Amino acid sequence: MSQEAIQSLDDAIAKHPFRPKGMMTSVDLFDALKANGRIERKEGMWYFDSDIFVSIDNESDGLSFDLPSSQ
């Protein structure tokens, strides 16, 4: 299940008109990404694939994410 969510995130980033500088994830997705080595801590902040800042949404359930508007 978490691999499908990670693939969905990868697909959404690939289809986004620009590489986002940040995103918001649910706690569960954050944990899955961290367990798969896709999130690392740099200078006190969490980053996805070394270049996308990750903020954790404690209100979200399941394996969800939110990317910035494409506008």
N, CA, C and O atoms as a GROMACS GRO file, in nm:
protein
  284
    1MET      N    1   0.082  -0.120   0.000
    1MET     CA    2   0.000   0.000   0.000
    1MET      C    3   0.086   0.126   0.000
    1MET      O    4   0.060   0.218  -0.077
    2SER      N    5   0.187   0.131   0.085
    2SER     CA    6   0.270   0.252   0.090
    2SER      C    7   0.350   0.271  -0.039
    2SER      O    8   0.378   0.384  -0.078
    3GLN      N    9   0.389   0.160  -0.105
    3GLN     CA   10   0.461   0.173  -0.232
    3GLN      C   11   0.373   0.239  -0.337
    3GLN      O   12   0.422   0.317  -0.419
    4GLU      N   13   0.244   0.207  -0.336
    4GLU     CA   14   0.150   0.269  -0.431
    4GLU      C   15   0.138   0.418  -0.403
    4GLU      O   16   0.134   0.498  -0.496
    5ALA      N   17   0.133   0.457  -0.277
    5ALA     CA   18   0.123   0.598  -0.240
    5ALA      C   19   0.251   0.673  -0.281
    5ALA      O   20   0.244   0.786  -0.329
    6ILE      N   21   0.365   0.610  -0.262
    6ILE     CA   22   0.492   0.673  -0.300
    6ILE      C   23   0.498   0.688  -0.452
    6ILE      O   24   0.542   0.791  -0.502
    7GLN      N   25   0.453   0.587  -0.525
    7GLN     CA   26   0.450   0.596  -0.671
    7GLN      C   27   0.354   0.705  -0.716
    7GLN      O   28   0.383   0.777  -0.812
    8SER      N   29   0.241   0.717  -0.649
    8SER     CA   30   0.145   0.823  -0.680
    8SER      C   31   0.207   0.960  -0.659
    8SER      O   32   0.187   1.051  -0.740
    9LEU      N   33   0.283   0.976  -0.552
    9LEU     CA   34   0.353   1.102  -0.526
    9LEU      C   35   0.456   1.128  -0.635
    9LEU      O   36   0.463   1.239  -0.688
   10ASP      N   37   0.536   1.028  -0.669
   10ASP     CA   38   0.636   1.043  -0.775
   10ASP      C   39   0.570   1.084  -0.906
   10ASP      O   40   0.621   1.172  -0.977
   11ASP      N   41   0.458   1.022  -0.939
   11ASP     CA   42   0.385   1.054  -1.063
   11ASP      C   43   0.333   1.198  -1.060
   11ASP      O   44   0.342   1.268  -1.160
   12ALA      N   45   0.278   1.240  -0.947
   12ALA     CA   46   0.225   1.376  -0.934
   12ALA      C   47   0.336   1.479  -0.949
   12ALA      O   48   0.317   1.583  -1.013
   13ILE      N   49   0.452   1.452  -0.892
   13ILE     CA   50   0.565   1.544  -0.905
   13ILE      C   51   0.612   1.549  -1.050
   13ILE      O   52   0.641   1.657  -1.102
   14ALA      N   53   0.618   1.435  -1.116
   14ALA     CA   54   0.661   1.430  -1.256
   14ALA      C   55   0.564   1.505  -1.348
   14ALA      O   56   0.607   1.566  -1.446
   15LYS      N   57   0.436   1.501  -1.317
   15LYS     CA   58   0.335   1.568  -1.400
   15LYS      C   59   0.318   1.716  -1.364
   15LYS      O   60   0.258   1.791  -1.441
   16HIS      N   61   0.370   1.757  -1.250
   16HIS     CA   62   0.358   1.896  -1.207
   16HIS      C   63   0.435   1.985  -1.305
   16HIS      O   64   0.541   1.945  -1.352
   17PRO      N   65   0.384   2.103  -1.337
   17PRO     CA   66   0.452   2.187  -1.436
   17PRO      C   67   0.592   2.234  -1.395
   17PRO      O   68   0.670   2.276  -1.480
   18PHE      N   69   0.622   2.228  -1.267
   18PHE     CA   70   0.756   2.263  -1.219
   18PHE      C   71   0.786   2.177  -1.096
   18PHE      O   72   0.695   2.130  -1.029
   19ARG      N   73   0.912   2.157  -1.069
   19ARG     CA   74   0.950   2.079  -0.951
   19ARG      C   75   0.919   2.163  -0.827
   19ARG      O   76   0.978   2.270  -0.809
   20PRO      N   77   0.827   2.118  -0.743
   20PRO     CA   78   0.791   2.199  -0.627
   20PRO      C   79   0.906   2.215  -0.530
   20PRO      O   80   0.991   2.127  -0.517
   21LYS      N   81   0.906   2.327  -0.461
   21LYS     CA   82   1.008   2.352  -0.358
   21LYS      C   83   0.964   2.294  -0.225
   21LYS      O   84   1.046   2.277  -0.134
   22GLY      N   85   0.834   2.263  -0.212
   22GLY     CA   86   0.781   2.209  -0.088
   22GLY      C   87   0.654   2.131  -0.111
   22GLY      O   88   0.591   2.141  -0.217
   23MET      N   89   0.616   2.054  -0.011
   23MET     CA   90   0.491   1.978  -0.017
   23MET      C   91   0.449   1.946   0.126
   23MET      O   92   0.527   1.957   0.220
   24MET      N   93   0.323   1.906   0.138
   24MET     CA   94   0.270   1.865   0.267
   24MET      C   95   0.231   1.718   0.256
   24MET      O   96   0.173   1.676   0.156
   25THR      N   97   0.264   1.640   0.358
   25THR     CA   98   0.227   1.499   0.360
   25THR      C   99   0.156   1.465   0.490
   25THR      O  100   0.170   1.534   0.591
   26SER      N  101   0.080   1.358   0.484
   26SER     CA  102   0.022   1.304   0.607
   26SER      C  103   0.134   1.240   0.689
   26SER      O  104   0.242   1.214   0.638
   27VAL      N  105   0.107   1.215   0.814
   27VAL     CA  106   0.205   1.150   0.902
   27VAL      C  107   0.239   1.012   0.847
   27VAL      O  108   0.356   0.973   0.845
   28ASP      N  109   0.138   0.938   0.802
   28ASP     CA  110   0.161   0.802   0.752
   28ASP      C  111   0.249   0.802   0.627
   28ASP      O  112   0.339   0.718   0.615
   29LEU      N  113   0.224   0.894   0.535
   29LEU     CA  114   0.306   0.899   0.414
   29LEU      C  115   0.448   0.944   0.450
   29LEU      O  116   0.544   0.890   0.395
   30PHE      N  117   0.461   1.039   0.538
   30PHE     CA  118   0.593   1.083   0.583
   30PHE      C  119   0.672   0.963   0.637
   30PHE      O  120   0.788   0.944   0.602
   31ASP      N  121   0.607   0.884   0.723
   31ASP     CA  122   0.674   0.767   0.781
   31ASP      C  123   0.714   0.667   0.674
   31ASP      O  124   0.822   0.608   0.680
   32ALA      N  125   0.627   0.646   0.575
   32ALA     CA  126   0.657   0.552   0.465
   32ALA      C  127   0.774   0.603   0.381
   32ALA      O  128   0.862   0.526   0.344
   33LEU      N  129   0.773   0.732   0.351
   33LEU     CA  130   0.884   0.790   0.273
   33LEU      C  131   1.015   0.781   0.349
   33LEU      O  132   1.119   0.749   0.292
   34LYS      N  133   1.009   0.808   0.478
   34LYS     CA  134   1.130   0.800   0.561
   34LYS      C  135   1.182   0.657   0.566
   34LYS      O  136   1.303   0.634   0.556
   35ALA      N  137   1.092   0.560   0.583
   35ALA     CA  138   1.131   0.419   0.589
   35ALA      C  139   1.193   0.372   0.457
   35ALA      O  140   1.276   0.281   0.456
   36ASN      N  141   1.153   0.436   0.346
   36ASN     CA  142   1.206   0.399   0.215
   36ASN      C  143   1.327   0.484   0.175
   36ASN      O  144   1.373   0.476   0.061
   37GLY      N  145   1.379   0.563   0.267
   37GLY     CA  146   1.498   0.641   0.240
   37GLY      C  147   1.477   0.760   0.149
   37GLY      O  148   1.573   0.811   0.092
   38ARG      N  149   1.354   0.804   0.133
   38ARG     CA  150   1.324   0.916   0.042
   38ARG      C  151   1.323   1.050   0.114
   38ARG      O  152   1.318   1.154   0.049
   39ILE      N  153   1.327   1.048   0.247
   39ILE     CA  154   1.328   1.172   0.325
   39ILE      C  155   1.453   1.175   0.411
   39ILE      O  156   1.490   1.076   0.473
   40GLU      N  157   1.516   1.291   0.413
   40GLU     CA  158   1.634   1.309   0.497
   40GLU      C  159   1.625   1.443   0.568
   40GLU      O  160   1.555   1.534   0.525
   41ARG      N  161   1.697   1.453   0.676
   41ARG     CA  162   1.698   1.576   0.755
   41ARG      C  163   1.824   1.654   0.722
   41ARG      O  164   1.936   1.602   0.729
   42LYS      N  165   1.805   1.781   0.685
   42LYS     CA  166   1.917   1.872   0.657
   42LYS      C  167   1.890   2.003   0.729
   42LYS      O  168   1.784   2.063   0.713
   43GLU      N  169   1.986   2.046   0.808
   43GLU     CA  170   1.977   2.173   0.879
   43GLU      C  171   1.847   2.186   0.957
   43GLU      O  172   1.787   2.294   0.961
   44GLY      N  173   1.804   2.078   1.019
   44GLY     CA  174   1.684   2.079   1.102
   44GLY      C  175   1.553   2.069   1.028
   44GLY      O  176   1.447   2.073   1.090
   45MET      N  177   1.557   2.057   0.895
   45MET     CA  178   1.436   2.048   0.813
   45MET      C  179   1.435   1.914   0.741
   45MET      O  180   1.540   1.854   0.718
   46TRP      N  181   1.315   1.867   0.705
   46TRP     CA  182   1.300   1.742   0.632
   46TRP      C  183   1.286   1.770   0.483
   46TRP      O  184   1.214   1.861   0.442
   47TYR      N  185   1.357   1.689   0.402
   47TYR     CA  186   1.354   1.706   0.257
   47TYR      C  187   1.329   1.573   0.188
   47TYR      O  188   1.383   1.470   0.227
   48PHE      N  189   1.246   1.578   0.085
   48PHE     CA  190   1.216   1.464   0.000
   48PHE      C  191   1.313   1.468  -0.118
   48PHE      O  192   1.326   1.571  -0.184
   49ASP      N  193   1.380   1.359  -0.144
   49ASP     CA  194   1.478   1.350  -0.253
   49ASP      C  195   1.576   1.468  -0.252
   49ASP      O  196   1.619   1.515  -0.358
   50SER      N  197   1.612   1.513  -0.135
   50SER     CA  198   1.714   1.616  -0.111
   50SER      C  199   1.677   1.758  -0.150
   50SER      O  200   1.751   1.850  -0.117
   51ASP      N  201   1.563   1.779  -0.221
   51ASP     CA  202   1.538   1.916  -0.267
   51ASP      C  203   1.395   1.968  -0.248
   51ASP      O  204   1.368   2.083  -0.280
   52ILE      N  205   1.305   1.886  -0.197
   52ILE     CA  206   1.168   1.931  -0.175
   52ILE      C  207   1.141   1.931  -0.025
   52ILE      O  208   1.140   1.826   0.039
   53PHE      N  209   1.118   2.051   0.030
   53PHE     CA  210   1.089   2.065   0.173
   53PHE      C  211   0.959   1.992   0.205
   53PHE      O  212   0.862   2.002   0.130
   54VAL      N  213   0.957   1.920   0.316
   54VAL     CA  214   0.838   1.844   0.356
   54VAL      C  215   0.782   1.900   0.486
   54VAL      O  216   0.852   1.913   0.586
   55SER      N  217   0.655   1.931   0.481
   55SER     CA  218   0.582   1.973   0.599
   55SER      C  219   0.482   1.862   0.631
   55SER      O  220   0.422   1.805   0.540
   56ILE      N  221   0.465   1.832   0.758
   56ILE     CA  222   0.374   1.724   0.798
   56ILE      C  223   0.240   1.783   0.839
   56ILE      O  224   0.232   1.873   0.922
   57ASP      N  225   0.134   1.728   0.779
   57ASP     CA  226  -0.003   1.769   0.811
   57ASP      C  227  -0.060   1.669   0.910
   57ASP      O  228  -0.099   1.559   0.872
   58ASN      N  229  -0.064   1.707   1.036
   58ASN     CA  230  -0.113   1.617   1.140
   58ASN      C  231  -0.264   1.593   1.132
   58ASN      O  232  -0.316   1.504   1.199
   59GLU      N  233  -0.334   1.671   1.051
   59GLU     CA  234  -0.479   1.657   1.037
   59GLU      C  235  -0.517   1.554   0.930
   59GLU      O  236  -0.629   1.503   0.931
   60SER      N  237  -0.426   1.524   0.838
   60SER     CA  238  -0.456   1.432   0.727
   60SER      C  239  -0.451   1.287   0.772
   60SER      O  240  -0.369   1.248   0.855
   61ASP      N  241  -0.539   1.209   0.714
   61ASP     CA  242  -0.542   1.066   0.742
   61ASP      C  243  -0.484   0.989   0.624
   61ASP      O  244  -0.482   1.038   0.511
   62GLY      N  245  -0.437   0.871   0.652
   62GLY     CA  246  -0.391   0.782   0.546
   62GLY      C  247  -0.261   0.828   0.483
   62GLY      O  248  -0.179   0.895   0.546
   63LEU      N  249  -0.244   0.792   0.357
   63LEU     CA  250  -0.121   0.819   0.284
   63LEU      C  251  -0.147   0.932   0.183
   63LEU      O  252  -0.149   0.908   0.063
   64SER      N  253  -0.166   1.053   0.232
   64SER     CA  254  -0.201   1.163   0.144
   64SER      C  255  -0.090   1.267   0.137
   64SER      O  256  -0.002   1.274   0.223
   65PHE      N  257  -0.097   1.348   0.031
   65PHE     CA  258   0.000   1.456   0.011
   65PHE      C  259  -0.069   1.572  -0.060
   65PHE      O  260  -0.176   1.556  -0.118
   66ASP      N  261  -0.005   1.686  -0.053
   66ASP     CA  262  -0.056   1.806  -0.120
   66ASP      C  263   0.062   1.880  -0.177
   66ASP      O  264   0.155   1.916  -0.106
   67LEU      N  265   0.057   1.903  -0.310
   67LEU     CA  266   0.161   1.981  -0.376
   67LEU      C  267   0.111   2.123  -0.395
   67LEU      O  268  -0.010   2.147  -0.392
   68PRO      N  269   0.202   2.219  -0.414
   68PRO     CA  270   0.157   2.357  -0.435
   68PRO      C  271   0.081   2.369  -0.567
   68PRO      O  272   0.093   2.285  -0.656
   69SER      N  273   0.004   2.474  -0.576
   69SER     CA  274  -0.072   2.502  -0.698
   69SER      C  275   0.021   2.508  -0.817
   69SER      O  276   0.136   2.552  -0.805
   70SER      N  277  -0.028   2.465  -0.931
   70SER     CA  278   0.054   2.467  -1.052
   70SER      C  279   0.051   2.604  -1.121
   70SER      O  280   0.105   2.620  -1.231
   71GLN      N  281  -0.012   2.700  -1.058
   71GLN     CA  282  -0.023   2.834  -1.118
   71GLN      C  283   0.084   2.926  -1.069
   71GLN      O  284   0.090   3.042  -1.109
   0.00000   0.00000   0.00000
